[in-house]
Amino acid sequence: MNSRWLTLTGMLGVLVLGFGILWSRNPVTEVISEMPAQPSYYLKDAIVTTTEENGMPNVRLIAGSIEQRPGDESIVLHSVRVDYLKVPDKKWFLSAQQGFVPPDSHKIQFSGDVELRPVDGPSSAVLRSDELTIDSDRNLAYTTTSPVAMRFGSYSMNVKHFEADLKTEKVRMESVNGRSDAG
């Protein structure tokens, strides 16, 4: 009876040990160990300056954060300010809550309280919009939503579409509806 007793005890021990090993595997630990996709890079309180071939700055971008998405290499910007210096003697300032640069693109899409104004122009010459895109190859700024509220001095306007040539400072607007705030 001793050999049966030892065999039975051994088998029970192996079963308890086997259940213990299987039971200690925690599936929650396996799920948590999978890391979410990380950005290709992340910058906080960043200042990025792009330059011409001669070394002169053409765009200075200041952002609360900049993140490059790993899947498509697009870039997301938050709390954005831009000094657009690409056109000699015609400097522009832009601010927005967010910005987005598609992969391999020369366009920057801005959204959320977008403001564009010439640095050396009158302080009353300001374009305000919910969205605006800048094409740095063509030196164009244009709206992507409608209507767009604009203010020049005492004049307020709503336009369907706005396009500004940042080099020549020529503006094209569609469906203009405006008024003067002057008495």
Buried (B, 14 or more C-beta within 10 A) or exposed (E): EEEEEEEEEEEEEEEEEEEEEEEEEEEEEEEEEEEEEEBEEEBEEBEBEEEEEEEEEBBBBBBBBBBBBEEEEBBBBBBBBBBBBBBEEBBBBBBBBBBBBEEEBEBBBBBBEBBBBBEEBEEEBBBBBBBBBBBBEEBBBBBBEBBBBBBBEEEBBBBBBBBBBBEEEEBEBEEEEBEEEEE
